[in-house]
Structure formats: structure tokens, C-alpha cells
């Protein structure tokens, strides 16, 4: 299976999937704010995948805003 990264609007992804039969590589779950409400994110994304006609899904692993030491210092200043 070949997957296309979900970096386009859902309407454009729907067209690509219809034309090629590709699966979707989602970055939706690589964004920390989307993980704050996992139930809502799953429900919303499931509906979007259905709209796009997606039958195959993989998830992008790295997190976009994961910083092992944080962005700031203990005194409140940024690095």
C-alpha cells in the first residue's frame, strides 16, 4: 500500500484517494493540542476519513512540538 501524507484539504485528499486508491498518513495525532481531547479528535478524524473514502491509515510518529527540555527555563525566560 502507498500512503499520501494528509497535508492537503480533505476535499483534495478525497480526490487523490478516489483517483489512486492510496491510503492516508495522518499527522493529526502528532500535534499535542489534538491529544488533549483524544475522544473528540478520534471522533472528528474518523468522520473526515469516511468523507475522504479512506480505507487504509497509518500515523506519523514524531510529535511536532516535543521538546525534551522544554522551551523555557525555570526562571520563566526562554532559551
Backbone bond lengths (Angstrom), bond angles and torsions (degrees), N, CA, C in turn:
res aa  C-N    CA-C-N  psi(-1)  N-CA   C-N-CA  omega(-1)  CA-C   N-CA-C  phi
1 X - - - 1.454 - - 1.524 108.86 -
2 X 1.297 115.75 138.74 1.458 122.87 174.68 1.519 107.51 -105.72
3 X 1.339 116.27 138.02 1.457 122.01 -177.58 1.523 110.22 -118.16
4 X 1.324 115.83 145.17 1.461 121.99 175.88 1.529 107.30 -110.34
5 X 1.332 115.98 134.88 1.451 120.28 -179.06 1.526 109.98 -70.48
6 X 1.313 116.08 134.37 1.464 122.64 -175.78 1.528 110.26 -79.92
7 X 1.322 115.93 70.24 1.453 122.42 178.60 1.520 111.65 -108.92
8 X 1.319 116.22 0.52 1.463 122.56 -179.71 1.523 110.03 -107.14
9 X 1.319 116.10 168.45 1.465 120.52 175.17 1.524 109.35 -63.39
10 X 1.317 115.89 152.38 1.467 120.86 -178.00 1.523 112.08 -56.38
11 X 1.320 117.57 -37.55 1.460 121.34 -179.61 1.533 110.84 -63.07
12 X 1.334 115.97 -40.92 1.472 120.46 178.68 1.530 110.57 -69.26
13 X 1.321 115.90 -38.43 1.470 119.75 177.67 1.522 110.37 -64.09
14 X 1.315 116.98 -40.31 1.467 121.44 178.95 1.522 110.05 -57.85
15 X 1.317 116.48 -44.26 1.461 120.89 -179.98 1.532 111.42 -64.90
16 X 1.324 116.96 -43.51 1.468 120.97 179.52 1.525 110.69 -63.13
17 X 1.334 116.33 -44.85 1.467 120.58 -179.98 1.523 110.78 -63.47
18 X 1.328 116.99 -41.74 1.470 120.82 179.17 1.521 111.12 -63.22
19 X 1.328 116.92 -38.50 1.467 121.06 -177.31 1.518 113.16 -78.48
20 X 1.344 117.18 -31.23 1.467 119.81 -171.06 1.518 115.04 -115.80
21 X 1.335 117.05 -21.77 1.455 120.40 -175.19 1.525 113.29 74.92
22 X 1.338 117.24 12.16 1.463 120.84 -179.99 1.515 111.51 -66.41
23 X 1.323 115.12 158.90 1.449 122.25 171.30 1.520 109.28 -89.67
24 X 1.323 116.19 -179.72 1.456 121.97 -177.91 1.523 110.06 -115.82
25 X 1.334 115.81 133.97 1.460 121.73 169.01 1.520 105.73 -101.59
26 X 1.315 116.43 114.06 1.464 121.04 -174.67 1.522 111.75 -95.89
27 X 1.345 114.80 136.01 1.460 120.49 171.06 1.527 110.00 -103.02
28 X 1.328 116.47 2.23 1.467 122.41 -176.50 1.523 112.57 -54.69
29 X 1.320 116.81 -34.68 1.455 121.40 -175.71 1.527 111.51 -98.53
30 X 1.326 115.92 15.24 1.460 122.14 174.75 1.519 110.59 -104.54
31 X 1.303 116.96 3.00 1.457 122.83 -179.11 1.535 107.47 -107.40
32 X 1.318 115.98 119.20 1.474 120.78 -173.21 1.523 113.09 -54.76
33 X 1.331 118.34 -42.17 1.471 118.98 -177.13 1.529 112.07 -64.10
34 X 1.334 117.78 -26.92 1.468 120.64 176.29 1.522 111.58 -72.58
35 X 1.332 116.52 -21.88 1.461 120.41 179.87 1.526 112.14 -87.21
36 X 1.339 116.84 -9.81 1.457 119.85 178.15 1.524 111.94 -67.06
37 X 1.336 116.67 -29.19 1.472 122.13 178.30 1.521 107.93 -128.75
38 X 1.333 117.42 72.35 1.468 120.27 -172.22 1.530 114.42 -59.59
39 X 1.335 117.63 -37.50 1.466 119.85 -179.93 1.517 111.97 -62.47
40 X 1.323 115.42 -45.73 1.470 120.25 179.62 1.522 110.83 -66.68
41 X 1.323 117.01 -42.07 1.463 120.80 179.50 1.523 110.50 -61.79
42 X 1.320 117.16 -44.53 1.474 120.46 178.87 1.522 111.51 -62.60
43 X 1.321 116.41 -45.52 1.469 121.09 -178.97 1.538 110.62 -61.33
44 X 1.309 116.19 -47.77 1.464 121.39 -178.99 1.525 110.99 -64.07
45 X 1.331 116.49 -45.65 1.466 119.29 -176.84 1.526 111.43 -69.26
46 X 1.314 117.16 -34.81 1.472 120.45 177.00 1.528 110.54 -59.36
47 X 1.326 116.36 -42.23 1.473 120.80 178.13 1.531 110.82 -65.76
48 X 1.318 116.58 -39.68 1.464 120.14 178.92 1.526 111.05 -64.89
49 X 1.338 117.55 -41.48 1.467 120.88 178.07 1.527 110.84 -63.15
50 X 1.314 115.94 -40.57 1.466 120.65 177.76 1.529 110.21 -61.23
51 X 1.333 116.69 -45.27 1.465 121.57 177.84 1.530 111.06 -58.39
52 X 1.337 116.04 -40.37 1.474 120.24 -178.03 1.522 113.06 -76.13
53 X 1.320 116.50 -13.39 1.457 119.53 -177.40 1.515 112.65 77.33
54 X 1.312 116.58 26.21 1.469 122.21 -177.98 1.519 110.95 -77.25
55 X 1.331 115.77 129.16 1.461 120.89 176.68 1.519 112.31 -111.94
56 X 1.331 117.65 -16.29 1.465 122.46 -179.23 1.521 109.09 -128.08
57 X 1.336 117.05 133.83 1.457 121.56 -176.54 1.522 110.13 -138.26
58 X 1.334 115.65 136.78 1.457 121.60 167.48 1.525 107.13 -128.40
59 X 1.330 115.99 156.81 1.459 120.16 -178.19 1.517 110.48 -109.30
60 X 1.315 115.60 138.16 1.459 122.41 176.12 1.521 107.35 -73.31
61 X 1.308 117.99 127.53 1.456 122.26 -172.61 1.511 117.61 -76.05
62 X 1.326 120.08 -52.64 1.467 119.39 -173.35 1.527 112.60 -65.11
63 X 1.304 115.37 144.92 1.453 120.44 175.60 1.521 109.00 -86.22
64 X 1.326 116.75 141.88 1.453 121.71 -177.09 1.517 113.06 -71.64
65 X 1.321 117.42 -31.09 1.460 119.24 -174.42 1.527 112.04 -128.89
66 X 1.317 115.96 43.77 1.451 121.24 177.65 1.523 108.56 -95.68
67 X 1.315 115.80 116.88 1.461 121.41 -179.98 1.523 107.94 -123.84
68 X 1.325 118.44 110.49 1.468 120.88 -174.93 1.527 114.09 -54.66
69 X 1.325 118.12 -33.40 1.452 120.53 -177.73 1.518 112.31 -108.41
70 X 1.293 117.78 5.83 1.453 121.62 -179.32 1.525 110.98 78.32
71 X 1.303 114.99 169.34 1.469 120.52 -178.16 1.523 111.78 -93.18
72 X 1.305 117.96 -13.88 1.449 119.58 -176.44 1.514 111.64 -124.01
73 X 1.303 113.87 175.98 1.453 120.22 178.15 1.517 109.07 -105.42
74 X 1.322 116.57 168.95 1.457 121.53 -178.93 1.530 112.39 -61.10
75 X 1.337 116.79 -26.85 1.461 119.47 -179.56 1.522 112.98 -85.52
76 X 1.359 117.41 5.08 1.448 122.18 176.01 1.515 114.52 91.16
77 X 1.326 118.12 -5.47 1.465 120.29 178.45 1.525 109.08 -86.99
78 X 1.324 115.42 151.49 1.456 119.88 176.79 1.514 110.38 -81.74
79 X 1.305 115.20 153.41 1.473 120.42 178.92 1.508 111.22 -68.59
